[in-house]
C-alpha cells in the first residue's frame, strides 16, 4: 500500500502546474469498474484496474468490441481513456472507450468542485457526461 501512495504522489508531482491533477483510481458512475488514470508518455490515459461487478453474466473480456480480433482481450488492463492533454481547466483531445457498447468517443475530462471526475463523450454535437468518484471515496 505504501508503494501505491508513493506512485500516486509521484504522479501528482508530474502533473504539478497542469490543470486539476486527476491521476489515481476512479470508480465509474455505474460502479462496475475502477479505472486507473496515469501518464502515458506526454499524454494522460486510463485503463481498467479492477472489475467491481459480480455475477455469471458479467463479461471478463471485451465482447462488444466492433473488431472481432479484440473481443477476447481481458477487460482488466484494457485502455478506456487515451490521448488526453491539458486543455483549459481540464483535459481534452482524448478518446473514451465504452466496453458495454464497444464504441469509442471524442472525450474531455475535468475535476468538478465536488471532487468527481466529469467524463464527457461526444459523437458529432451530441454529448453525454458521467461523473466518476475517487476510489478512496466509495
N, CA, C and O atoms as a DFTB+ gen file, in Angstrom:
552 C
 N C O
     1  1       0.823      -1.194       0.000
     2  2       0.000       0.000       0.000
     3  2       0.865       1.255       0.000
     4  3       0.517       2.247      -0.640
     5  1       1.983       1.219       0.708
     6  2       2.865       2.377       0.751
     7  2       3.426       2.675      -0.634
     8  3       3.584       3.839      -1.002
     9  1       3.733       1.618      -1.413
    10  2       4.283       1.847      -2.745
    11  2       3.255       2.507      -3.661
    12  3       3.621       3.335      -4.495
    13  1       1.959       2.152      -3.519
    14  2       0.915       2.798      -4.313
    15  2       0.850       4.282      -3.969
    16  3       0.697       5.118      -4.859
    17  1       0.966       4.615      -2.685
    18  2       0.944       6.021      -2.274
    19  2       2.122       6.775      -2.865
    20  3       1.975       7.923      -3.286
    21  1       3.296       6.141      -2.903
    22  2       4.469       6.787      -3.488
    23  2       4.281       7.022      -4.979
    24  3       4.629       8.085      -5.492
    25  1       3.731       6.028      -5.677
    26  2       3.497       6.163      -7.111
    27  2       2.501       7.281      -7.371
    28  3       2.735       8.133      -8.228
    29  1       1.385       7.287      -6.636
    30  2       0.376       8.336      -6.848
    31  2       0.932       9.711      -6.487
    32  3       0.603      10.702      -7.137
    33  1       1.770       9.776      -5.457
    34  2       2.409      11.040      -5.101
    35  2       3.319      11.528      -6.212
    36  3       3.333      12.715      -6.539
    37  1       4.080      10.608      -6.790
    38  2       4.959      10.962      -7.904
    39  2       4.151      11.428      -9.106
    40  3       4.547      12.364      -9.800
    41  1       3.016      10.775      -9.354
    42  2       2.155      11.196     -10.458
    43  2       1.634      12.606     -10.229
    44  3       1.565      13.405     -11.163
    45  1       1.266      12.912      -8.990
    46  2       0.781      14.259      -8.684
    47  2       1.864      15.293      -8.955
    48  3       1.581      16.371      -9.480
    49  1       3.119      14.965      -8.596
    50  2       4.221      15.885      -8.861
    51  2       4.456      16.037     -10.356
    52  3       4.785      17.126     -10.827
    53  1       4.290      14.950     -11.105
    54  2       4.496      15.003     -12.546
    55  2       3.514      15.951     -13.214
    56  3       3.823      16.524     -14.259
    57  1       2.338      16.124     -12.627
    58  2       1.327      16.988     -13.210
    59  2       1.244      18.341     -12.518
    60  3       0.297      19.093     -12.746
    61  1       2.220      18.660     -11.678
    62  2       2.217      19.953     -10.993
    63  2       2.164      21.069     -12.026
    64  3       2.896      21.039     -13.016
    65  1       1.313      22.039     -11.803
    66  2       1.183      23.158     -12.710
    67  2       0.190      22.917     -13.831
    68  3      -0.191      23.855     -14.531
    69  1      -0.228      21.699     -14.008
    70  2      -1.239      21.405     -15.025
    71  2      -2.614      21.484     -14.377
    72  3      -2.723      21.381     -13.155
    73  1      -3.664      21.664     -15.169
    74  2      -4.997      21.801     -14.591
    75  2      -5.474      20.538     -13.891
    76  3      -5.329      19.437     -14.422
    77  1      -6.032      20.692     -12.721
    78  2      -6.674      19.636     -11.939
    79  2      -6.036      18.257     -12.089
    80  3      -6.502      17.452     -12.895
    81  1      -4.992      17.972     -11.336
    82  2      -4.397      16.635     -11.427
    83  2      -5.462      15.559     -11.187
    84  3      -6.188      15.597     -10.194
    85  1      -5.536      14.620     -12.096
    86  2      -6.563      13.588     -11.981
    87  2      -5.970      12.191     -11.903
    88  3      -6.699      11.201     -11.967
    89  1      -4.666      12.105     -11.768
    90  2      -4.038      10.791     -11.674
    91  2      -4.564      10.060     -10.444
    92  3      -4.725      10.653      -9.377
    93  1      -4.823       8.788     -10.602
    94  2      -5.290       7.964      -9.499
    95  2      -6.406       7.035      -9.941
    96  3      -6.694       6.913     -11.131
    97  1      -7.030       6.383      -8.969
    98  2      -8.087       5.418      -9.249
    99  2      -9.458       6.066      -9.119
   100  3      -9.729       6.806      -8.173
   101  1     -10.327       5.768     -10.104
   102  2     -11.669       6.335     -10.165
   103  2     -12.691       5.220     -10.329
   104  3     -12.482       4.296     -11.115
   105  1     -13.791       5.300      -9.593
   106  2     -14.902       4.357      -9.731
   107  2     -15.858       4.921     -10.774
   108  3     -16.285       6.072     -10.675
   109  1     -16.192       4.115     -11.765
   110  2     -17.092       4.562     -12.821
   111  2     -18.479       4.869     -12.246
   112  3     -18.839       4.387     -11.172
   113  1     -19.238       5.667     -12.969
   114  2     -20.547       6.104     -12.481
   115  2     -21.464       4.935     -12.138
   116  3     -22.204       4.999     -11.156
   117  1     -21.426       3.876     -12.930
   118  2     -22.288       2.724     -12.660
   119  2     -21.692       1.760     -11.626
   120  3     -22.268       0.711     -11.335
   121  1     -20.544       2.129     -11.085
   122  2     -19.868       1.377     -10.019
   123  2     -19.505      -0.051     -10.428
   124  3     -19.466      -0.947      -9.585
   125  1     -19.238      -0.263     -11.726
   126  2     -18.888      -1.600     -12.193
   127  2     -17.385      -1.813     -12.337
   128  3     -16.928      -2.949     -12.468
   129  1     -16.601      -0.709     -12.312
   130  2     -15.160      -0.849     -12.520
   131  2     -14.396       0.289     -11.861
   132  3     -14.947       1.348     -11.562
   133  1     -13.107       0.036     -11.645
   134  2     -12.173       1.075     -11.208
   135  2     -11.199       1.301     -12.356
   136  3     -10.613       0.358     -12.887
   137  1     -11.035       2.570     -12.730
   138  2     -10.136       2.961     -13.812
   139  2      -8.950       3.703     -13.199
   140  3      -9.129       4.647     -12.429
   141  1      -7.736       3.268     -13.548
   142  2      -6.523       3.945     -13.099
   143  2      -6.112       4.938     -14.167
   144  3      -5.805       4.556     -15.296
   145  1      -6.107       6.234     -13.803
   146  2      -5.706       7.305     -14.710
   147  2      -4.265       7.673     -14.374
   148  3      -3.937       7.938     -13.218
   149  1      -3.406       7.688     -15.398
   150  2      -1.981       7.940     -15.192
   151  2      -1.364       8.470     -16.484
   152  3      -1.968       8.372     -17.553
   153  1      -0.152       9.036     -16.382
   154  2       0.529       9.495     -17.594
   155  2       0.868       8.320     -18.509
   156  3       1.177       7.221     -18.048
   157  1       0.804       8.576     -19.802
   158  2       1.295       7.623     -20.795
   159  2       2.065       8.464     -21.808
   160  3       1.499       8.996     -22.763
   161  1       3.353       8.567     -21.576
   162  2       4.172       9.489     -22.361
   163  2       3.823      10.910     -21.960
   164  3       3.738      11.217     -20.770
   165  1       3.624      11.773     -22.930
   166  2       3.269      13.166     -22.651
   167  2       1.771      13.346     -22.446
   168  3       1.316      14.446     -22.132
   169  1       1.014      12.292     -22.618
   170  2      -0.447      12.345     -22.512
   171  2      -0.915      11.747     -21.190
   172  3      -0.116      11.317     -20.358
   173  1      -2.219      11.735     -21.028
   174  2      -2.858      11.122     -19.869
   175  2      -3.795      10.038     -20.383
   176  3      -4.536      10.258     -21.341
   177  1      -3.763       8.873     -19.752
   178  2      -4.572       7.737     -20.188
   179  2      -5.185       7.043     -18.974
   180  3      -4.830       7.340     -17.833
   181  1      -6.099       6.126     -19.226
   182  2      -6.696       5.344     -18.156
   183  2      -6.991       3.930     -18.626
   184  3      -7.390       3.708     -19.769
   185  1      -6.789       2.976     -17.722
   186  2      -7.113       1.593     -18.049
   187  2      -7.919       0.979     -16.915
   188  3      -7.875       1.463     -15.783
   189  1      -8.648      -0.074     -17.212
   190  2      -9.441      -0.770     -16.205
   191  2      -8.483      -1.459     -15.241
   192  3      -7.709      -2.334     -15.631
   193  1      -8.546      -1.054     -13.984
   194  2      -7.688      -1.640     -12.962
   195  2      -8.364      -2.815     -12.264
   196  3      -7.714      -3.773     -11.845
   197  1      -9.689      -2.714     -12.152
   198  2     -10.419      -3.773     -11.443
   199  2     -11.882      -3.739     -11.858
   200  3     -12.449      -2.671     -12.090
   201  1     -12.493      -4.932     -11.950
   202  2     -13.925      -5.049     -12.224
   203  2     -14.626      -5.221     -10.877
   204  3     -14.274      -6.112     -10.103
   205  1     -15.609      -4.380     -10.597
   206  2     -16.352      -4.446      -9.336
   207  2     -17.637      -5.246      -9.480
   208  3     -18.126      -5.818      -8.506
   209  1     -18.189      -5.289     -10.689
   210  2     -19.430      -6.027     -10.927
   211  2     -19.178      -7.515     -10.728
   212  3     -18.108      -8.026     -11.059
   213  1     -20.163      -8.194     -10.190
   214  2     -20.061      -9.635      -9.942
   215  2     -21.237     -10.346     -10.590
   216  3     -22.275      -9.738     -10.853
   217  1     -21.071     -11.621     -10.843
   218  2     -22.169     -12.419     -11.368
   219  2     -21.769     -13.207     -12.594
   220  3     -20.764     -12.913     -13.240
   221  1     -22.557     -14.198     -12.902
   222  2     -22.278     -15.085     -14.028
   223  2     -22.368     -14.356     -15.365
   224  3     -21.700     -14.747     -16.322
   225  1     -23.182     -13.306     -15.447
   226  2     -23.385     -12.599     -16.714
   227  2     -22.438     -11.419     -16.925
   228  3     -22.552     -10.706     -17.922
   229  1     -21.505     -11.209     -15.997
   230  2     -20.564     -10.098     -16.129
   231  2     -19.423     -10.538     -17.044
   232  3     -18.695     -11.474     -16.714
   233  1     -19.257      -9.866     -18.200
   234  2     -18.184     -10.276     -19.118
   235  2     -16.803     -10.047     -18.520
   236  3     -16.605      -9.126     -17.727
   237  1     -15.880     -10.867     -18.894
   238  2     -14.490     -10.736     -18.452
   239  2     -13.597     -10.274     -19.602
   240  3     -12.437      -9.913     -19.405
   241  1     -14.172     -10.296     -20.814
   242  2     -13.441      -9.853     -21.998
   243  2     -14.247      -8.783     -22.724
   244  3     -15.399      -8.518     -22.381
   245  1     -13.635      -8.178     -23.720
   246  2     -14.204      -7.057     -24.481
   247  2     -15.168      -7.564     -25.562
   248  3     -14.956      -7.324     -26.750
   249  1     -16.220      -8.263     -25.143
   250  2     -17.112      -8.980     -26.060
   251  2     -17.892      -8.092     -27.033
   252  3     -18.374      -8.584     -28.054
   253  1     -18.023      -6.806     -26.742
   254  2     -18.811      -5.913     -27.594
   255  2     -17.962      -5.114     -28.573
   256  3     -18.487      -4.265     -29.294
   257  1     -16.652      -5.374     -28.608
   258  2     -15.771      -4.614     -29.490
   259  2     -16.169      -4.833     -30.946
   260  3     -16.486      -5.951     -31.353
   261  1     -16.149      -3.752     -31.726
   262  2     -16.514      -3.832     -33.145
   263  2     -15.511      -4.673     -33.938
   264  3     -15.842      -5.198     -35.002
   265  1     -14.298      -4.798     -33.423
   266  2     -13.267      -5.596     -34.093
   267  2     -13.238      -6.998     -33.473
   268  3     -12.809      -7.156     -32.329
   269  1     -13.685      -8.006     -34.207
   270  2     -13.730      -9.362     -33.655
   271  2     -12.414      -9.835     -33.044
   272  3     -12.426     -10.584     -32.067
   273  1     -11.294      -9.418     -33.593
   274  2      -9.993      -9.850     -33.069
   275  2      -9.738      -9.343     -31.649
   276  3      -8.912      -9.909     -30.933
   277  1     -10.437      -8.283     -31.235
   278  2     -10.228      -7.709     -29.899
   279  2     -11.238      -8.207     -28.867
   280  3     -11.128      -7.859     -27.692
   281  1     -12.184      -8.984     -29.262
   282  2     -13.243      -9.421     -28.351
   283  2     -12.772     -10.376     -27.265
   284  3     -13.488     -10.610     -26.292
   285  1     -11.578     -10.927     -27.421
   286  2     -11.057     -11.867     -26.417
   287  2     -10.080     -11.209     -25.448
   288  3      -9.588     -11.869     -24.533
   289  1      -9.790      -9.920     -25.629
   290  2      -8.860      -9.263     -24.705
   291  2      -9.557      -9.046     -23.366
   292  3     -10.734      -8.687     -23.329
   293  1      -8.841      -9.260     -22.278
   294  2      -9.441      -9.096     -20.946
   295  2      -9.818      -7.644     -20.680
   296  3      -9.147      -6.725     -21.151
   297  1     -10.897      -7.441     -19.921
   298  2     -11.294      -6.080     -19.540
   299  2     -10.275      -5.465     -18.591
   300  3      -9.941      -4.287     -18.720
   301  1      -9.776      -6.252     -17.635
   302  2      -8.776      -5.726     -16.697
   303  2      -7.493      -5.457     -17.476
   304  3      -6.954      -6.343     -18.140
   305  1      -7.022      -4.234     -17.384
   306  2      -5.838      -3.800     -18.105
   307  2      -6.152      -3.107     -19.418
   308  3      -5.264      -2.513     -20.030
   309  1      -7.388      -3.171     -19.858
   310  2      -7.783      -2.592     -21.135
   311  2      -7.813      -1.061     -21.062
   312  3      -8.355      -0.501     -20.109
   313  1      -7.234      -0.382     -22.061
   314  2      -7.299       1.084     -22.077
   315  2      -8.723       1.558     -22.384
   316  3      -9.352       1.090     -23.333
   317  1      -9.219       2.489     -21.570
   318  2     -10.542       3.062     -21.806
   319  2     -10.490       4.585     -21.965
   320  3     -11.450       5.191     -22.440
   321  1      -9.383       5.199     -21.572
   322  2      -9.158       6.632     -21.779
   323  2      -7.790       6.772     -22.437
   324  3      -6.800       6.281     -21.895
   325  1      -7.710       7.428     -23.592
   326  2      -6.433       7.560     -24.286
   327  2      -6.260       8.952     -24.875
   328  3      -7.222       9.588     -25.307
   329  1      -5.008       9.412     -24.882
   330  2      -4.633      10.611     -25.617
   331  2      -5.073      11.948     -25.071
   332  3      -5.294      12.873     -25.853
   333  1      -5.211      12.097     -23.760
   334  2      -5.649      13.371     -23.182
   335  2      -4.460      14.279     -22.896
   336  3      -3.414      13.829     -22.428
   337  1      -4.640      15.566     -23.185
   338  2      -3.626      16.568     -22.875
   339  2      -4.318      17.756     -22.204
   340  3      -5.528      17.933     -22.343
   341  1      -3.537      18.579     -21.469
   342  2      -4.160      19.719     -20.786
   343  2      -4.893      20.621     -21.778
   344  3      -4.388      20.945     -22.853
   345  1      -6.093      21.009     -21.380
   346  2      -6.900      21.900     -22.215
   347  2      -7.766      22.746     -21.294
   348  3      -8.667      22.226     -20.636
   349  1      -7.500      24.037     -21.243
   350  2      -8.264      24.920     -20.362
   351  2      -8.132      24.470     -18.917
   352  3      -7.023      24.306     -18.409
   353  1      -9.263      24.269     -18.258
   354  2      -9.240      23.850     -16.857
   355  2      -9.381      22.335     -16.707
   356  3      -9.645      21.840     -15.611
   357  1      -9.206      21.607     -17.797
   358  2      -9.326      20.148     -17.739
   359  2      -8.368      19.486     -18.691
   360  3      -7.242      19.944     -18.884
   361  1      -8.827      18.399     -19.286
   362  2      -8.029      17.602     -20.220
   363  2      -8.894      17.318     -21.438
   364  3     -10.070      16.982     -21.304
   365  1      -8.314      17.452     -22.624
   366  2      -9.090      17.236     -23.840
   367  2      -8.293      16.509     -24.897
   368  3      -7.173      16.057     -24.661
   369  1      -8.900      16.405     -26.079
   370  2      -8.234      15.783     -27.217
   371  2      -8.130      14.276     -27.123
   372  3      -7.422      13.652     -27.914
   373  1      -8.829      13.679     -26.162
   374  2      -8.713      12.240     -25.968
   375  2      -9.910      11.465     -26.461
   376  3     -10.854      12.022     -27.023
   377  1      -9.849      10.166     -26.236
   378  2     -10.930       9.253     -26.602
   379  2     -11.298       8.432     -25.376
   380  3     -10.432       8.039     -24.594
   381  1     -12.585       8.180     -25.218
   382  2     -13.087       7.304     -24.160
   383  2     -13.718       6.088     -24.838
   384  3     -14.551       6.228     -25.734
   385  1     -13.313       4.900     -24.401
   386  2     -13.866       3.667     -24.946
   387  2     -14.850       3.090     -23.941
   388  3     -14.543       2.973     -22.755
   389  1     -16.039       2.728     -24.423
   390  2     -17.078       2.140     -23.584
   391  2     -17.180       0.645     -23.889
   392  3     -17.708       0.268     -24.935
   393  1     -16.679      -0.218     -22.986
   394  2     -16.723      -1.656     -23.244
   395  2     -18.147      -2.216     -23.318
   396  3     -18.358      -3.281     -23.899
   397  1     -19.118      -1.519     -22.741
   398  2     -20.505      -2.005     -22.779
   399  2     -21.110      -1.883     -24.175
   400  3     -21.948      -2.696     -24.565
   401  1     -20.686      -0.869     -24.924
   402  2     -21.211      -0.675     -26.278
   403  2     -20.191      -1.046     -27.349
   404  3     -20.553      -1.278     -28.502
   405  1     -18.911      -1.104     -26.965
   406  2     -17.856      -1.364     -27.938
   407  2     -17.533      -0.162     -28.796
   408  3     -16.927      -0.297     -29.860
   409  1     -17.937       1.026     -28.336
   410  2     -17.727       2.258     -29.105
   411  2     -16.736       3.176     -28.410
   412  3     -16.565       3.129     -27.192
   413  1     -16.093       4.007     -29.207
   414  2     -15.135       4.990     -28.722
   415  2     -15.669       6.383     -29.029
   416  3     -16.283       6.605     -30.073
   417  1     -15.432       7.320     -28.111
   418  2     -15.991       8.664     -28.243
   419  2     -14.919       9.727     -28.034
   420  3     -14.013       9.557     -27.218
   421  1     -15.030      10.829     -28.783
   422  2     -14.213      12.019     -28.519
   423  2     -14.573      12.459     -27.114
   424  3     -15.753      12.500     -26.767
   425  1     -13.574      12.793     -26.289
   426  2     -13.878      12.984     -24.877
   427  2     -13.047      14.079     -24.221
   428  3     -11.963      14.433     -24.684
   429  1     -13.595      14.603     -23.123
   430  2     -12.886      15.545     -22.261
   431  2     -13.018      15.067     -20.820
   432  3     -13.952      14.344     -20.472
   433  1     -12.062      15.485     -19.986
   434  2     -12.050      15.145     -18.566
   435  2     -11.880      16.424     -17.755
   436  3     -11.139      17.326     -18.144
   437  1     -12.575      16.488     -16.630
   438  2     -12.425      17.651     -15.756
   439  2     -12.843      17.258     -14.348
   440  3     -13.830      16.548     -14.155
   441  1     -12.077      17.730     -13.361
   442  2     -12.465      17.502     -11.972
   443  2     -13.420      18.606     -11.571
   444  3     -13.089      19.787     -11.670
   445  1     -14.615      18.222     -11.114
   446  2     -15.627      19.184     -10.678
   447  2     -15.339      19.648      -9.250
   448  3     -14.494      19.078      -8.559
   449  1     -16.041      20.671      -8.827
   450  2     -15.867      21.235      -7.492
   451  2     -16.128      20.239      -6.373
   452  3     -15.572      20.374      -5.283
   453  1     -16.976      19.232      -6.632
   454  2     -17.263      18.234      -5.600
   455  2     -16.229      17.106      -5.574
   456  3     -16.358      16.158      -4.799
   457  1     -15.197      17.215      -6.429
   458  2     -14.133      16.215      -6.457
   459  2     -14.386      15.075      -7.419
   460  3     -13.532      14.201      -7.570
   461  1     -15.545      15.059      -8.079
   462  2     -15.818      13.988      -9.047
   463  2     -15.115      14.300     -10.364
   464  3     -14.813      15.453     -10.672
   465  1     -14.862      13.245     -11.129
   466  2     -14.263      13.393     -12.449
   467  2     -15.386      13.401     -13.473
   468  3     -16.129      12.428     -13.600
   469  1     -15.504      14.496     -14.197
   470  2     -16.521      14.613     -15.245
   471  2     -15.917      14.058     -16.534
   472  3     -14.964      14.618     -17.076
   473  1     -16.479      12.961     -17.014
   474  2     -16.037      12.311     -18.246
   475  2     -17.137      12.553     -19.280
   476  3     -18.238      12.012     -19.169
   477  1     -16.828      13.363     -20.274
   478  2     -17.812      13.705     -21.298
   479  2     -17.378      13.111     -22.621
   480  3     -16.263      13.352     -23.083
   481  1     -18.262      12.330     -23.233
   482  2     -18.005      11.727     -24.531
   483  2     -18.987      12.251     -25.552
   484  3     -20.169      12.429     -25.259
   485  1     -18.490      12.499     -26.762
   486  2     -19.326      13.105     -27.800
   487  2     -19.221      12.372     -29.122
   488  3     -18.167      11.847     -29.483
   489  1     -20.345      12.347     -29.841
   490  2     -20.417      11.933     -31.234
   491  2     -21.063      13.105     -31.946
   492  3     -22.198      13.475     -31.645
   493  1     -20.339      13.691     -32.893
   494  2     -20.773      14.921     -33.553
   495  2     -21.040      15.982     -32.486
   496  3     -20.122      16.350     -31.753
   497  1     -22.264      16.479     -32.380
   498  2     -22.579      17.507     -31.389
   499  2     -23.375      16.952     -30.210
   500  3     -23.778      17.711     -29.328
   501  1     -23.603      15.654     -30.184
   502  2     -24.347      15.025     -29.083
   503  2     -23.361      14.482     -28.062
   504  3     -22.514      13.646     -28.378
   505  1     -23.484      14.970     -26.829
   506  2     -22.542      14.586     -25.775
   507  2     -23.288      14.013     -24.572
   508  3     -24.429      14.386     -24.300
   509  1     -22.636      13.117     -23.868
   510  2     -23.141      12.594     -22.605
   511  2     -22.020      12.672     -21.583
   512  3     -20.844      12.519     -21.912
   513  1     -22.407      12.914     -20.334
   514  2     -21.431      13.055     -19.260
   515  2     -21.698      12.040     -18.166
   516  3     -22.843      11.768     -17.805
   517  1     -20.605      11.484     -17.645
   518  2     -20.652      10.645     -16.452
   519  2     -19.802      11.316     -15.381
   520  3     -18.882      12.074     -15.688
   521  1     -20.118      11.031     -14.130
   522  2     -19.330      11.533     -13.010
   523  2     -18.751      10.348     -12.262
   524  3     -19.486       9.525     -11.716
   525  1     -17.419      10.264     -12.241
   526  2     -16.719       9.193     -11.550
   527  2     -16.222       9.723     -10.211
   528  3     -15.908      10.907     -10.089
   529  1     -16.151       8.864      -9.222
   530  2     -15.670       9.216      -7.884
   531  2     -14.303       8.588      -7.636
   532  3     -14.012       7.497      -8.127
   533  1     -13.477       9.279      -6.876
   534  2     -12.180       8.694      -6.499
   535  2     -12.433       7.392      -5.755
   536  3     -13.371       7.291      -4.964
   537  1     -11.601       6.408      -6.009
   538  2     -11.785       5.085      -5.407
   539  2     -11.716       5.139      -3.885
   540  3     -12.339       4.309      -3.223
   541  1     -10.999       6.064      -3.323
   542  2     -10.918       6.208      -1.877
   543  2     -12.193       6.794      -1.279
   544  3     -12.365       6.773      -0.060
   545  1     -13.096       7.320      -2.122
   546  2     -14.342       7.971      -1.655
   547  2     -15.553       7.131      -2.018
   548  3     -16.546       7.661      -2.519
   549  1     -15.487       5.855      -1.776
   550  2     -16.606       4.974      -2.147
   551  2     -17.802       5.331      -1.337
   552  3     -18.857       4.714      -1.487
